[in-house]
């Protein structure tokens, strides 16, 4: 177990080990519940990470699942104890956010505070935590047919708080943003708001706080089928500790299976190396800022 792991990461490691061992043993959740004399809902909630499992419950469960390696068992028991460590309630655990944010988004926010690296791939808008308040508001307004004013308000506030969390960790948290050229041409909120968004992005990239690359229209890059996604690494080691968040139509989901996250990581790296360089991308952002500032000046000239 990596030293200094948080309850969030420890809980994830335990529940994934349980789920993988159950599937390897060809047992259903219902069969595990019957053997352990638990309710089915308890098994489901443990595997989903909605609740933690007590070490005294974990020991017999590991025996049932045929996990007998002493080192593995000891590590999982330590993780189970860490997972049950009481933490100060996070803002996203408040009832109002749980009512207005999806379960997948809530889990994403939890992992954003623990990730060591985040890879964003976007073809329409700026990644959520990198959005300025003005840009975020304009972005959410585009979905007024699906989100009520109250939902938009809470999501905008959630985006602001996510942004604070991510920005407070820049330097130790590695950010990679791979954006389609269309993102830089779409003046969401108008020239002034969009110029402010690009100026902030330009500053972060110029200072080396984030790495950013643009996929130009002219590049025949192998785009992903799912278009946009966030890929979060929860460990610096290549141990499959990645989670994938993506929006599909009007729903979203958070996936953790290694085959899916690994395929997306490989595809991300391939597109990253075929995209414009960071230097060229920063230069392009600067040119767009100048164009937008010129538009703004012309609009302000009295007729």
C-alpha positions as CSV (number, residue, x, y, z in Angstrom):
1,X,0.0,0.0,0.0
2,X,1.5,3.4,-1.0
3,X,2.3,5.5,2.0
4,X,-0.1,8.3,2.7
5,X,-3.1,6.9,0.8
6,X,-6.4,8.6,1.6
7,X,-9.6,6.8,2.7
8,X,-10.9,7.4,-0.8
9,X,-8.1,5.6,-2.6
10,X,-8.0,2.8,0.1
11,X,-11.7,2.2,-0.2
12,X,-11.5,2.0,-3.9
13,X,-8.6,-0.6,-3.7
14,X,-10.6,-2.8,-1.3
15,X,-13.9,-2.8,-3.3
16,X,-12.1,-3.4,-6.6
17,X,-10.2,-6.3,-5.1
18,X,-13.5,-7.8,-3.8
19,X,-15.3,-7.4,-7.1
20,X,-12.4,-8.8,-9.2
21,X,-12.0,-11.8,-6.8
22,X,-15.8,-12.5,-6.8
23,X,-15.9,-12.4,-10.6
24,X,-12.8,-14.7,-10.8
25,X,-14.5,-17.1,-8.5
26,X,-17.6,-17.1,-10.7
27,X,-19.9,-16.0,-7.9
28,X,-22.8,-13.6,-8.2
29,X,-23.4,-10.8,-5.7
30,X,-26.5,-12.7,-4.5
31,X,-24.4,-15.9,-3.9
32,X,-21.9,-13.9,-1.8
33,X,-24.7,-12.3,0.2
34,X,-26.2,-15.8,0.9
35,X,-22.8,-17.3,1.9
36,X,-22.0,-14.3,4.2
37,X,-25.6,-14.1,5.5
38,X,-25.7,-10.5,4.4
39,X,-28.4,-8.6,2.5
40,X,-27.8,-8.3,-1.3
41,X,-27.9,-4.5,-0.9
42,X,-24.9,-4.6,1.5
43,X,-22.8,-6.5,-1.1
44,X,-23.8,-4.1,-3.9
45,X,-23.1,-1.0,-1.7
46,X,-19.6,-2.3,-0.7
47,X,-18.7,-3.1,-4.3
48,X,-20.0,0.3,-5.5
49,X,-18.0,2.1,-2.8
50,X,-21.2,3.6,-1.2
51,X,-20.1,2.1,2.2
52,X,-16.9,0.8,3.7
53,X,-16.4,-2.8,4.9
54,X,-15.2,-3.5,8.5
55,X,-12.0,-5.6,8.8
56,X,-14.0,-8.2,10.8
57,X,-16.3,-8.6,7.8
58,X,-13.5,-8.5,5.3
59,X,-11.5,-11.4,6.7
60,X,-14.2,-14.1,6.2
61,X,-15.2,-12.5,2.8
62,X,-11.6,-12.9,1.6
63,X,-11.6,-16.5,2.7
64,X,-14.8,-17.1,0.7
65,X,-13.3,-15.4,-2.3
66,X,-10.2,-17.6,-2.0
67,X,-7.8,-14.7,-1.3
68,X,-5.3,-16.4,1.0
69,X,-2.0,-14.8,0.2
70,X,-0.9,-13.3,3.6
71,X,0.7,-10.2,2.1
72,X,-2.4,-9.4,0.0
73,X,-4.8,-10.1,2.9
74,X,-2.7,-7.9,5.3
75,X,-2.6,-5.1,2.7
76,X,-6.4,-5.2,2.2
77,X,-7.0,-5.2,5.9
78,X,-4.9,-2.1,6.3
79,X,-6.8,-0.5,3.4
80,X,-10.1,-1.4,5.1
81,X,-9.0,0.4,8.3
82,X,-7.8,3.5,6.4
83,X,-11.0,3.5,4.4
84,X,-13.0,3.8,7.7
85,X,-11.0,6.8,8.9
86,X,-13.4,9.6,9.6
87,X,-12.9,12.6,7.2
88,X,-14.3,16.0,7.4
89,X,-17.4,16.1,5.2
90,X,-16.5,17.3,1.7
91,X,-18.7,20.1,0.1
92,X,-20.0,17.7,-2.5
93,X,-21.4,15.4,0.2
94,X,-24.0,18.0,1.2
95,X,-27.6,17.1,0.4
96,X,-28.1,19.9,-2.1
97,X,-25.2,18.7,-4.3
98,X,-26.2,15.1,-4.0
99,X,-29.7,16.1,-5.3
100,X,-28.4,18.1,-8.3
101,X,-25.3,16.2,-9.4
102,X,-25.2,12.7,-10.9
103,X,-23.7,9.8,-9.0
104,X,-21.0,9.5,-11.6
105,X,-20.1,13.2,-11.3
106,X,-20.0,13.0,-7.5
107,X,-17.6,10.1,-7.8
108,X,-15.5,12.0,-10.3
109,X,-15.3,15.0,-8.0
110,X,-14.1,12.7,-5.2
111,X,-11.3,11.3,-7.3
112,X,-10.3,14.7,-8.7
113,X,-9.1,15.6,-5.1
114,X,-6.9,12.5,-5.0
115,X,-5.6,12.1,-8.6
116,X,-1.9,12.5,-9.4
117,X,-2.6,13.1,-13.1
118,X,-5.7,14.1,-15.1
119,X,-5.9,13.8,-18.9
120,X,-8.7,15.7,-20.6
121,X,-9.9,15.0,-24.1
122,X,-12.5,17.5,-25.4
123,X,-13.9,18.4,-28.9
124,X,-16.6,20.8,-27.9
125,X,-15.9,22.8,-24.7
126,X,-13.1,23.5,-22.3
127,X,-12.7,20.8,-19.6
128,X,-14.9,21.6,-16.6
129,X,-12.3,22.4,-13.9
130,X,-10.4,24.6,-16.4
131,X,-13.5,26.8,-17.2
132,X,-13.6,30.3,-15.9
133,X,-16.9,31.2,-14.0
134,X,-18.1,33.3,-17.0
135,X,-17.4,30.5,-19.5
136,X,-18.9,27.9,-17.2
137,X,-22.2,29.8,-16.9
138,X,-22.4,30.3,-20.7
139,X,-21.7,26.6,-21.1
140,X,-24.4,25.5,-18.8
141,X,-26.9,27.9,-20.3
142,X,-26.7,25.9,-23.5
143,X,-28.5,23.1,-21.7
144,X,-31.4,25.1,-20.5
145,X,-33.8,22.6,-22.1
146,X,-32.4,19.8,-20.0
147,X,-31.3,21.6,-16.8
148,X,-33.5,23.8,-14.6
149,X,-32.2,27.2,-13.4
150,X,-31.7,25.6,-10.0
151,X,-29.7,22.7,-11.5
152,X,-27.6,25.1,-13.5
153,X,-26.9,27.2,-10.4
154,X,-25.7,24.2,-8.4
155,X,-23.7,22.8,-11.3
156,X,-22.0,26.2,-11.8
157,X,-21.1,26.3,-8.1
158,X,-19.9,22.8,-8.2
159,X,-17.7,23.6,-11.2
160,X,-16.2,26.6,-9.4
161,X,-15.4,24.4,-6.4
162,X,-13.9,21.7,-8.6
163,X,-11.8,24.4,-10.2
164,X,-10.5,25.6,-6.8
165,X,-9.6,22.0,-5.8
166,X,-7.7,21.3,-9.1
167,X,-6.0,24.7,-9.2
168,X,-4.8,24.4,-5.5
169,X,-3.0,21.2,-6.5
170,X,-1.3,22.5,-9.7
171,X,2.4,21.6,-9.6
172,X,1.9,18.3,-7.8
173,X,-1.1,17.4,-9.9
174,X,-0.2,16.8,-13.6
175,X,-2.8,18.1,-16.0
176,X,-2.8,17.2,-19.7
177,X,-5.4,18.9,-21.9
178,X,-5.9,17.6,-25.5
179,X,-8.4,19.8,-27.2
180,X,-9.9,19.8,-30.7
181,X,-9.3,23.0,-32.7
182,X,-13.0,23.7,-32.6
183,X,-12.8,24.3,-28.9
184,X,-10.6,27.3,-29.6
185,X,-12.9,28.7,-32.3
186,X,-16.2,28.4,-30.4
187,X,-16.6,31.8,-28.6
188,X,-18.8,30.6,-25.8
189,X,-20.3,33.6,-23.9
190,X,-19.1,36.1,-26.5
191,X,-15.7,37.5,-27.4
192,X,-14.9,39.1,-23.9
193,X,-15.8,36.0,-21.9
194,X,-14.1,33.7,-24.3
195,X,-10.9,35.9,-24.5
196,X,-10.7,35.8,-20.7
197,X,-11.0,32.0,-20.8
198,X,-8.2,31.7,-23.3
199,X,-6.0,34.2,-21.4
200,X,-6.2,32.1,-18.3
201,X,-5.5,28.9,-20.3
202,X,-2.6,30.6,-22.0
203,X,-1.1,31.7,-18.7
204,X,-1.3,28.2,-17.1
205,X,0.3,26.6,-20.2
206,X,3.0,29.3,-20.5
207,X,4.0,28.8,-16.9
208,X,4.1,25.0,-17.3
209,X,1.3,24.4,-14.8
210,X,-0.6,22.4,-17.4
211,X,0.3,20.7,-20.6
212,X,-1.9,21.5,-23.6
213,X,-2.1,20.3,-27.2
214,X,-4.5,21.1,-29.9
215,X,-5.8,18.6,-32.5
216,X,-5.8,20.8,-35.7
217,X,-8.6,20.3,-38.3
218,X,-5.9,19.5,-40.8
219,X,-4.6,16.5,-38.8
220,X,-6.1,13.1,-39.6
221,X,-5.9,12.0,-36.0
222,X,-7.6,8.8,-34.8
223,X,-10.4,10.4,-32.8
224,X,-12.0,8.3,-30.0
225,X,-15.5,6.9,-30.5
226,X,-16.7,8.5,-27.2
227,X,-15.5,12.0,-28.3
228,X,-14.8,13.4,-24.8
229,X,-13.6,12.0,-21.6
230,X,-11.5,12.6,-18.4
231,X,-8.9,10.0,-17.5
232,X,-7.7,10.2,-13.9
233,X,-4.6,8.4,-12.5
234,X,-4.8,7.8,-8.8
235,X,-1.3,6.5,-8.5
236,X,2.0,7.3,-10.1
237,X,2.6,3.6,-10.6
238,X,1.4,1.8,-13.7
239,X,-0.9,-0.5,-11.7
240,X,-4.2,0.1,-13.4
241,X,-5.3,2.7,-10.9
242,X,-7.1,4.8,-13.4
243,X,-10.8,5.9,-13.7
244,X,-12.6,7.1,-16.8
245,X,-15.4,9.6,-16.8
246,X,-17.4,10.3,-19.9
247,X,-20.7,11.7,-21.0
248,X,-22.8,9.6,-23.3
249,X,-25.8,11.4,-24.8
250,X,-27.8,12.8,-21.8
251,X,-26.2,10.5,-19.3
252,X,-22.7,10.2,-17.8
253,X,-20.7,7.3,-16.4
254,X,-17.6,6.5,-14.5
255,X,-15.7,3.4,-15.5
256,X,-12.9,1.6,-13.6
257,X,-12.2,-1.6,-15.4
258,X,-8.6,-1.9,-16.5
259,X,-9.3,-2.9,-20.1
260,X,-11.4,0.2,-20.7
261,X,-9.1,2.7,-19.0
262,X,-6.0,1.1,-20.6
263,X,-7.5,1.4,-24.1
264,X,-8.4,5.0,-23.6
265,X,-4.9,5.8,-22.2
266,X,-3.3,4.2,-25.3
267,X,-5.5,6.1,-27.7
268,X,-5.0,9.3,-25.8
269,X,-1.2,9.0,-26.0
270,X,-1.5,8.3,-29.8
271,X,-3.5,11.4,-30.4
272,X,-1.3,13.5,-28.1
273,X,1.8,12.7,-30.2
274,X,0.0,13.4,-33.5
275,X,-1.5,16.8,-32.2
276,X,0.2,20.2,-32.5
277,X,3.1,20.7,-30.1
278,X,2.6,22.6,-26.9
279,X,4.6,25.5,-28.2
280,X,2.5,25.7,-31.4
281,X,-0.7,25.4,-29.4
282,X,0.3,28.2,-27.0
283,X,1.1,30.4,-30.0
284,X,-2.3,29.6,-31.6
285,X,-4.1,30.4,-28.3
286,X,-2.3,33.8,-28.2
287,X,-3.4,34.5,-31.8
288,X,-7.0,33.8,-30.9
289,X,-6.8,36.1,-27.9
290,X,-5.6,38.9,-30.1
291,X,-8.4,38.3,-32.6
292,X,-11.0,38.3,-29.9
293,X,-9.6,41.5,-28.3
294,X,-9.7,43.1,-31.8
295,X,-13.4,42.1,-32.1
296,X,-14.2,43.5,-28.7
297,X,-12.5,46.9,-29.5
298,X,-14.5,47.2,-32.7
299,X,-17.7,46.6,-30.9
300,X,-16.9,49.3,-28.4
301,X,-16.2,52.0,-31.1
302,X,-19.1,54.5,-31.1
303,X,-21.1,54.5,-34.3
